[in-house]
């Protein structure tokens, strides 16, 4: 198999997270929906701004963080100073398998085949499989937020009690087969609630930029 350099890039990304301080910085930035300044990141892990800048830039070089420049809100014009450097998580995925495996390609092919199904039978079978996986997850005995985190959804409870899902575990596939992946997420999460003997209708389709397409409402919604 020809090496297009992707595996090497992924190794670089994973290697960048091997340093414990760097990993904590990455996790801090990744937990925010808006770009983070160096000073904030440094304070979060208890290191100097200079050291934080070094680690953050290494994460950016590895493709794990994106950078931008902006002045604080309300400050602009002459005398406002130079814009501060900000960091945010990219949507790029990093995964390495040894020896190389292309499970992503398999997922794309299967999703394309399902999308071309005119009978609806294959789609129904997929949704039932997703619901069954969700029910098994819900029956594990862990709390709901833990079950969602383990499966990559990065749940955050809002002030209104809604559980927002900051990450779609199938993000890359969703760019090509959006409707299918949203249906799959919906079925899986409804199944997860059902497996916990909770109302599956709490899982509501509500697509928004930068979020999973499903939001989970509180029990008394």
PyMOL commands that set and color helices and strands:
alter all, ss='L'
color gray80, all
select helices_A, chain A and resi 6-16+20-30+38-45+49-61+103-115+121-138+144-150+171-176+178-195+200-202
alter helices_A, ss='H'
color red, helices_A
select strands_A, chain A and resi 36-37+65-70+84-89+155-157+163-165+203-205+214-216
alter strands_A, ss='S'
color yellow, strands_A
deselect
rebuild
show_as cartoon
